[in-house]
Amino acid sequence: MKYKVIAFIVLANIVYSCASKSSVPTAVAKKEDVSLTPMTSELVEGKSLYENNCARCHQLYSPQDFNAQDWKPIVNRMQKKANLSDIDGQKIYKYLTMK
């Protein structure tokens, strides 16, 4: 009898785990949510340049850590240190400011 109860509990747990679950959205995405912004190939390249070049020397900042005015001198200064072209610097800036 004990084994039947345990088997029933295990079987019920398996059936419950495999049952389809309906997803209910819990939050509405805001317009400024970066993850919802479609990334063009230039932004993807800027992100790649940022991650591959800037992370060699220091920890990366989130694009939201600074505004566009703050990023401009940072990118200009670091572009020179990383020996990046002006075009690569612009791609990184566009990625960081999503422009």
TIZABA-45752 format. One record per residue (C-alpha): residue number from 1; residue in one letter; x, y, z. Coordinates in nm, 3 decimals, padded with zeros to 5 digits, always signed. Layout:
BEGIN
+-----+------+---------+---------+---------+
|  nr | rest |    east |   north |      up |
+-----+------+---------+---------+---------+
| NUM |    a |       X |       Y |       Z |
...
+-----+------+---------+---------+---------+
//
This chain:
BEGIN
+-----+------+---------+---------+---------+
|  nr | rest |    east |   north |      up |
+-----+------+---------+---------+---------+
|   1 |    m | +00.000 | +00.000 | +00.000 |
|   2 |    k | +00.286 | +00.236 | +00.086 |
|   3 |    y | +00.444 | +00.182 | -00.257 |
|   4 |    k | +00.113 | +00.255 | -00.434 |
|   5 |    v | +00.082 | +00.591 | -00.257 |
|   6 |    i | +00.442 | +00.683 | -00.340 |
|   7 |    a | +00.397 | +00.572 | -00.702 |
|   8 |    f | +00.076 | +00.775 | -00.727 |
|   9 |    i | +00.250 | +01.086 | -00.590 |
|  10 |    v | +00.545 | +01.046 | -00.828 |
|  11 |    l | +00.311 | +00.991 | -01.126 |
|  12 |    a | +00.098 | +01.292 | -01.031 |
|  13 |    n | +00.412 | +01.505 | -01.002 |
|  14 |    i | +00.530 | +01.396 | -01.349 |
|  15 |    v | +00.191 | +01.469 | -01.507 |
|  16 |    y | +00.177 | +01.809 | -01.337 |
|  17 |    s | +00.532 | +01.894 | -01.449 |
|  18 |    c | +00.460 | +01.804 | -01.810 |
|  19 |    a | +00.130 | +01.991 | -01.830 |
|  20 |    s | +00.127 | +02.298 | -02.049 |
|  21 |    k | +00.148 | +02.621 | -01.863 |
|  22 |    s | -00.006 | +02.939 | -01.992 |
|  23 |    s | +00.220 | +03.238 | -01.973 |
|  24 |    v | +00.077 | +03.557 | -01.837 |
|  25 |    p | +00.277 | +03.873 | -01.899 |
|  26 |    t | +00.373 | +04.027 | -01.568 |
|  27 |    a | +00.512 | +04.358 | -01.687 |
|  28 |    v | +00.472 | +04.585 | -01.985 |
|  29 |    a | +00.797 | +04.671 | -02.160 |
|  30 |    k | +00.895 | +05.037 | -02.163 |
|  31 |    k | +01.000 | +05.212 | -02.483 |
|  32 |    e | +01.345 | +05.291 | -02.347 |
|  33 |    d | +01.417 | +04.923 | -02.280 |
|  34 |    v | +01.736 | +04.859 | -02.477 |
|  35 |    s | +01.669 | +04.487 | -02.513 |
|  36 |    l | +01.360 | +04.564 | -02.723 |
|  37 |    t | +01.540 | +04.797 | -02.961 |
|  38 |    p | +01.610 | +04.621 | -03.290 |
|  39 |    m | +01.982 | +04.625 | -03.354 |
|  40 |    t | +02.105 | +04.708 | -03.701 |
|  41 |    s | +02.419 | +04.547 | -03.835 |
|  42 |    e | +02.612 | +04.864 | -03.747 |
|  43 |    l | +02.495 | +04.846 | -03.384 |
|  44 |    v | +02.581 | +04.477 | -03.369 |
|  45 |    e | +02.928 | +04.557 | -03.501 |
|  46 |    g | +02.962 | +04.842 | -03.251 |
|  47 |    k | +02.867 | +04.609 | -02.968 |
|  48 |    s | +03.121 | +04.354 | -03.087 |
|  49 |    l | +03.394 | +04.618 | -03.113 |
|  50 |    y | +03.307 | +04.748 | -02.766 |
|  51 |    e | +03.313 | +04.405 | -02.606 |
|  52 |    n | +03.625 | +04.280 | -02.785 |
|  53 |    n | +03.841 | +04.592 | -02.759 |
|  54 |    c | +03.738 | +04.767 | -02.439 |
|  55 |    a | +03.719 | +04.453 | -02.225 |
|  56 |    r | +04.086 | +04.381 | -02.289 |
|  57 |    c | +04.187 | +04.651 | -02.043 |
|  58 |    h | +03.898 | +04.707 | -01.805 |
|  59 |    q | +03.550 | +04.605 | -01.698 |
|  60 |    l | +03.277 | +04.712 | -01.940 |
|  61 |    y | +03.014 | +04.967 | -01.845 |
|  62 |    s | +02.651 | +04.927 | -01.937 |
|  63 |    p | +02.538 | +05.166 | -02.212 |
|  64 |    q | +02.284 | +05.308 | -01.965 |
|  65 |    d | +02.557 | +05.404 | -01.716 |
|  66 |    f | +02.622 | +05.730 | -01.904 |
|  67 |    n | +02.420 | +05.955 | -02.132 |
|  68 |    a | +02.520 | +06.043 | -02.491 |
|  69 |    q | +02.703 | +06.360 | -02.382 |
|  70 |    d | +02.907 | +06.165 | -02.127 |
|  71 |    w | +02.994 | +05.884 | -02.369 |
|  72 |    k | +03.137 | +06.114 | -02.640 |
|  73 |    p | +03.459 | +06.217 | -02.460 |
|  74 |    i | +03.499 | +05.870 | -02.309 |
|  75 |    v | +03.481 | +05.701 | -02.648 |
|  76 |    n | +03.713 | +05.960 | -02.807 |
|  77 |    r | +03.973 | +05.917 | -02.533 |
|  78 |    m | +03.958 | +05.538 | -02.526 |
|  79 |    q | +03.953 | +05.510 | -02.906 |
|  80 |    k | +04.300 | +05.663 | -02.915 |
|  81 |    k | +04.429 | +05.433 | -02.641 |
|  82 |    a | +04.290 | +05.125 | -02.818 |
|  83 |    n | +04.423 | +05.240 | -03.159 |
|  84 |    l | +04.078 | +05.221 | -03.317 |
|  85 |    s | +03.980 | +05.401 | -03.637 |
|  86 |    d | +03.734 | +05.689 | -03.633 |
|  87 |    i | +03.476 | +05.465 | -03.802 |
|  88 |    d | +03.512 | +05.199 | -03.531 |
|  89 |    g | +03.488 | +05.468 | -03.263 |
|  90 |    q | +03.165 | +05.597 | -03.420 |
|  91 |    k | +03.020 | +05.246 | -03.429 |
|  92 |    i | +03.099 | +05.198 | -03.061 |
|  93 |    y | +02.949 | +05.538 | -02.979 |
|  94 |    k | +02.633 | +05.457 | -03.175 |
|  95 |    y | +02.602 | +05.126 | -02.992 |
|  96 |    l | +02.651 | +05.287 | -02.650 |
|  97 |    t | +02.397 | +05.560 | -02.725 |
|  98 |    m | +02.175 | +05.346 | -02.955 |
|  99 |    k | +02.170 | +05.619 | -03.221 |
+-----+------+---------+---------+---------+
//
